Structures are given as structure tokens and as C-alpha cells.
């Protein structure tokens, strides 16, 4: 991350920035050191802010993010310079997004990514295959082309839904035609061991359908399967040689959905309870029945994502289910928390990290949609657009509309629109974990070839982990008119502070300007 200060003359035309009228004085004598982070009156923010990185495109106008890994690498799809869209990998190393190609049909979509930058999704194997004949793929990030994972014998399509850190892929594929000559979809796992995709079957018999929603690093797969009688149940396939296991219900009849699994095989989703109302649940994978997480307004809820602490994020209906709000259930004996909205009627949670931070999207009062962050620190739901560092060059132009994923470093994958072009791109938000106080310093009259008294700037590491400080330097046309010393060294411990001392040493008369740039922080909010 980078924090920038600017040095500028103080005059009455700066009063909006300085917060109070300032008498006009000769520009050759007075200098202001202002930290250009948009904070008036020299008040520093207690929260780390974010910088936007535009992931760009593969040569076309638009791109869309889908998933983020622990290294801040992302996948999704992008327009190419032709008429097609391709899956991409964005490596978070300063290079442009990489085109992952296709399987011969000119179109592909990245859906999920693991910590090694391996990607799964779906692609058309031939240009004439049609939209129903896509195939699951894995892109191994080893210099080889995208690999077609194929279909079940007699089937025509498959798609990759989730990938774990072993490079195992879970998804759905058509089986051969059933007794009514209609294709039946079954969940599959591809174990990355040289064998074809493995049919995981279905609850109640192979003539029923099943679909995948997630996989963990133990190769455990969860999803939904038709059981007959017009109902589907959530399942877990434990990767232990046993058939898929029915997770049951909360006591009611109807559809139960398993939406997400954590590293410990705990599952969340939604199920009808004895009163017939759908509620979010936690299945603890310890032999006990699924736990009802309740709701807030008597109208229902559903679990969407779960972290390794068993905290569940999802959506809860307001009264009569006219609207929905994102919620967090903390797994600490307390009821679920309504994360509310950004001023409108609805909010939707998309992802949770292991710190309990949540991202998604919400309406404003004017019904427009914005990406949100809930920090799990006692503050309310926040519009991520308001958390962007004011000196970010994209801030005046880009509106961030959808929070898609958040990793344990606090990096957020979002989609947004650039008002200059109308194009939609994927963006990565990286926290500026190093904050600066104060945001402005004012130097009084100073004679040429003399040195002012020193003024201090406190640098704070807002994260719990040590972060590097890669450079502290003056830049700009007036850089030689100021001098700095610091005790920050090359690294700053978690929650620690260091100090930069600044003096004004004018060498000539006349207006001067310069900038103090501090680089470091590693880009992650922890």
C-alpha cells in the first residue's frame, strides 16, 4: 500500500481543505504540508482504507470477477479482443490478467480458484456445441493448456463448480439418458490422480439428480440431491468410501440445501423446521443433528457461507419476507446479527473470511446497488466506496457495486463500473494497513536557508501482523525544500507505531510543492 502526502502553499482558496479561513500571506514565505488523504482539519481515520486495483480485461471492454484466493489472485471471465469471453487468472504481481484459453469452442468461464492459482469452470469444447454442451475444465497453472475433464459415459455436458488446494474439482455432469429419455445430472469429483471424473451418485437412487455446491481440502463434497416426493435434501460425500450422506432436515418437510462446507466438514445451508419455515442451519459433522440457527423476524433465513470457526453468513427475511438482509451467526451462543443495509431495503451476503468479515451488496436509499463490507469490529455495514483512500486515482470515476469474495488478508474482490467509459471491470481492494496521523501539517514563515522546528507524523500498523516498510521518500519539484528522518526501519510490528520527523528548509523564495511517499504494508488488512 502507499500513503502520499503533498506539500502546498496555504491560501484562502484552500480553506475548503483546511476547514477554516486562512489569511492570505505572501506565497514565498508560508508552506503547508498536507497529507492528501482527503481528511479535513488534520484528523486521521482510525480505520485502514482501501486502494483499488483494476484487474483490466483480455482486450475487450468488460470483465467480471468470480473468486479470490489467499494470495489475492482472482479468476472470472473477460471479453477478449474478438467476440468471445474467456476465463482469466489475475496473478496480483503487477502483470496483466492471463487468458486461460478455451477447449475449442471459443468461450470459457472461470468459477473457482485454489491457493496455487489453479482454476476450474466450464468451457465449450467445440464452436458448434451449443450452450448446453459445455465441459468442466481445470487450468493447472503449470504451463499446460486448459484440460477438459470430460463427461460421464453417454452424457453431453459438465461444469466445474469448486476446487480445493489439492487440485481436486467438484462439479455436475449429465449421466446417460434416464427411463424418460431425459438427461440426469449427478455430482462428480475429479481427484487429480489421472482417473476420469467420479460419479457420486444421488440420494435415493441413481435415477435421481444431484448437484454440487462446494468441496473442502479433505475432498469432502456437499450439495443437493432429489430424494423423491418432490423434495431435495442436502448431502455430504465424505470421501471415505461410503455413499453420499443425507444431512436430513430441521424437522420439517420440503427442500433442504447444503451451500457451503469448511475445513472441518461443517456445513451450512437452509432447511424447513417443524413449523414449515426455512431456517439457516449448521451441521457440525460430529454425529449430532443439524442445528437451527433461527431467524430474526419470523419469516425465514438461509446459510450461504461458513468459515473455519463455524461462523455462518447468510440472508434473513424481514417481516413477511418482503425484503432480505445479510446476517452473521457467530457460533458463540448469541443470536444471528442483522447486518442491515446501506439505507435501502435489501442486502445480500456473498462471502465471509476467517475473521468474520463479510462482503456482499446492498441497496442505497435511492435503490442503487453498492458493494459492502462488514468488518466484525462493532461498526455498522459500510459502503466500500466510502472506504476507498481519497488519493486513489480511480476513486472519482469507479462505482463498486458487488462484493464477491474476501480472503483472510482482508482483500476484497468486487465488480464495478467506470463512469468514464461505462465499462464493468473486476477490481481488487487492498487495505492500506499503514495509517498516518496527522493528515496535515502547517509550517509558519521560514527564512531562506534556515530550518524550521521539526513536526512529527505517526505511522501506525493497524494490522495484527508485522508488515514491511519498503520506502519513505520525498518527491516532486519541491522535494529539496524539506527533509525527513524516521525510526521506522524496514518492518513495523503488528499494532505498533513509528515516527517520521519533517522539517522545512527553504533554499529559494517562491511557491514550492513536494510529496512524501510511504510505501509498505503488504496490501492486506488483517
HELIX and SHEET records of a PDB file:
HELIX    1   1 UNK A   12  UNK A   14  5                                   3    
HELIX    2   2 UNK A   15  UNK A   18  1                                   4    
HELIX    3   3 UNK A   40  UNK A   42  5                                   3    
HELIX    4   4 UNK A  319  UNK A  321  5                                   3    
HELIX    5   5 UNK A  384  UNK A  387  5                                   4    
HELIX    6   6 UNK A  479  UNK A  481  5                                   3    
SHEET    1   A 6 UNK A 440  UNK A 443  0                                        
SHEET    2   A 6 UNK A  31  UNK A  35 -1                                        
SHEET    3   A 6 UNK A   2  UNK A   8 -1                                        
SHEET    4   A 6 UNK A 514  UNK A 520 -1                                        
SHEET    5   A 6 UNK A 467  UNK A 475 -1                                        
SHEET    6   A 6 UNK A 491  UNK A 492 -1                                        
SHEET    1   B 4 UNK A  49  UNK A  54  0                                        
SHEET    2   B 4 UNK A 424  UNK A 432 -1                                        
SHEET    3   B 4 UNK A 412  UNK A 418 -1                                        
SHEET    4   B 4 UNK A 398  UNK A 406 -1                                        
SHEET    1   C 4 UNK A  59  UNK A  68  0                                        
SHEET    2   C 4 UNK A  74  UNK A  80 -1                                        
SHEET    3   C 4 UNK A  85  UNK A  90 -1                                        
SHEET    4   C 4 UNK A  98  UNK A  99 -1                                        
SHEET    1   D 4 UNK A 108  UNK A 113  0                                        
SHEET    2   D 4 UNK A 119  UNK A 124 -1                                        
SHEET    3   D 4 UNK A 134  UNK A 139 -1                                        
SHEET    4   D 4 UNK A 147  UNK A 150 -1                                        
SHEET    1   E 4 UNK A 158  UNK A 163  0                                        
SHEET    2   E 4 UNK A 169  UNK A 177 -1                                        
SHEET    3   E 4 UNK A 183  UNK A 190 -1                                        
SHEET    4   E 4 UNK A 198  UNK A 199 -1                                        
SHEET    1   F 4 UNK A 210  UNK A 215  0                                        
SHEET    2   F 4 UNK A 221  UNK A 228 -1                                        
SHEET    3   F 4 UNK A 231  UNK A 237 -1                                        
SHEET    4   F 4 UNK A 245  UNK A 246 -1                                        
SHEET    1   G 4 UNK A 257  UNK A 261  0                                        
SHEET    2   G 4 UNK A 267  UNK A 272 -1                                        
SHEET    3   G 4 UNK A 278  UNK A 283 -1                                        
SHEET    4   G 4 UNK A 291  UNK A 292 -1                                        
SHEET    1   H 4 UNK A 301  UNK A 306  0                                        
SHEET    2   H 4 UNK A 312  UNK A 317 -1                                        
SHEET    3   H 4 UNK A 324  UNK A 329 -1                                        
SHEET    4   H 4 UNK A 337  UNK A 338 -1                                        
SHEET    1   I 4 UNK A 347  UNK A 352  0                                        
SHEET    2   I 4 UNK A 358  UNK A 363 -1                                        
SHEET    3   I 4 UNK A 369  UNK A 374 -1                                        
SHEET    4   I 4 UNK A 382  UNK A 383 -1                                        
SHEET    1   J 4 UNK A 434  UNK A 437  0                                        
SHEET    2   J 4 UNK A 455  UNK A 461 -1                                        
SHEET    3   J 4 UNK A 497  UNK A 504 -1                                        
SHEET    4   J 4 UNK A 482  UNK A 486 -1                                        
END                                                                             
